[in-house]
Amino acid sequence: MNHPKEERTLVILKPDAVHRGLMGEIIGRMERKGLKIVGMKMIQLEDAVLEAHYAHIKDKPFFGSIKSFMKSAPVVVIALSGINAVSATRLIVGPTKSYEATAGTIRGDLALSSQSNMVHASDSVENGVIEVSRFFNEDEIFSYARNDFGFINAEESF
C-alpha cells in the first residue's frame, strides 16, 4: 500500500464466473473503479481453506453445497488495494442475493442466485486483512503506485 489510508480487500471470482467466461468483465469493473490489483492468482480451493474461509457458516445445513460449488472449478483470488477499497468493492459487487442486486452491480447484471453470485468480497476492513493473508503470502502482494492515483482520489479522500 502506498498511501496510509489505503485498505486491502479480497475478491474471489467464483466457479460460475470462471465457467461463464466473465473473469475479464469483473476484473475490468474493479480496475475502472480505480482499485489497484496488488495480487492475483488462479487456484483450486481445498477443504481446509474453505472451512477456514466460511467458518461463520460451517455448521449451517447449506455449507456442504457451498463447499462443493466452490470446488467445482478453479477460482481466481484477487487482492485489491485502494482508499475505501472494502466499501467501494462491496458497492460494485452488490448484495449477496443476486436477484435483489440493482442493475449496474456485478451481481445485478450477471447473476440471479445467492450461491452462484459470481464473487466473494471482504465485508469489512478487518476481514479484508485476514482474507488477503489467508490466500496470499506477503511475497505475492505487490506495492506500486498507480499513475492515475491523484485523478482517482481527490484531496477530500484524505
Residue pairs with C-beta under 8 A, 6 or more apart in sequence:
1 7
1 8
1 38
1 81
1 143
2 143
2 144
2 145
2 149
3 83
3 149
3 153
3 158
5 83
5 157
5 158
6 81
6 82
6 83
6 85
7 81
7 82
7 83
7 84
7 85
7 86
7 125
7 128
8 38
8 79
8 80
8 81
8 85
8 128
8 129
8 132
8 141
9 79
9 80
9 81
9 85
9 86
9 89
9 121
9 122
9 128
9 131
9 132
10 77
10 78
10 79
10 80
10 120
10 121
10 122
10 128
10 131
10 132
10 134
10 135
11 26
11 30
11 77
11 78
11 80
11 89
11 93
11 119
11 120
11 121
11 122
12 75
12 76
12 77
12 78
12 119
12 120
12 135
13 22
13 23
13 26
13 27
13 75
13 76
13 77
13 78
13 118
13 119
14 69
14 70
14 75
14 116
14 117
14 118
14 119
14 120
15 69
15 70
15 72
15 73
15 74
15 75
16 111
16 113
16 116
16 117
16 118
17 23
17 26
17 76
17 110
17 118
17 119
18 73
18 74
18 75
18 76
19 73
20 110
22 110
22 118
23 76
25 110
26 106
26 110
26 118
26 119
27 37
27 40
27 78
29 92
29 106
30 37
30 78
30 80
30 89
30 92
31 37
33 88
33 89
33 92
34 82
34 88
34 146
34 148
34 152
34 153
35 80
35 81
35 82
35 85
35 88
35 89
36 80
36 81
36 82
36 144
36 146
37 78
37 79
37 80
38 79
38 80
38 81
38 141
38 142
38 143
38 144
39 77
39 78
39 79
39 132
39 136
39 140
39 141
39 142
40 76
40 77
40 78
40 79
41 76
41 77
41 136
41 140
42 74
42 75
42 76
42 77
43 74
43 75
43 76
43 77
43 135
44 71
44 74
44 75
45 70
45 71
45 75
46 71
47 67
47 71
49 134
49 135
50 66
50 67
50 70
50 71
51 58
51 67
52 134
53 131
53 134
54 63
54 66
54 67
57 63
57 66
62 115
65 115
66 115
69 115
69 116
77 135
77 136
79 132
79 135
79 136
79 141
80 89
82 88
82 152
82 153
83 153
83 157
83 158
84 157
85 128
86 121
86 122
86 123
86 124
86 125
86 128
89 121
89 122
90 121
90 123
91 105
92 105
92 106
93 105
93 106
93 107
93 118
93 119
93 121
94 101
94 102
94 105
94 106
94 107
94 108
95 101
95 105
95 107
96 107
96 114
96 117
97 114
97 117
98 107
98 108
98 110
98 111
98 112
98 113
98 114
98 116
98 117
98 118
99 112
99 113
101 107
101 108
101 111
102 108
103 109
106 118
106 119
107 117
107 118
107 119
110 118
111 117
111 118
122 128
122 131
122 132
132 141
146 152
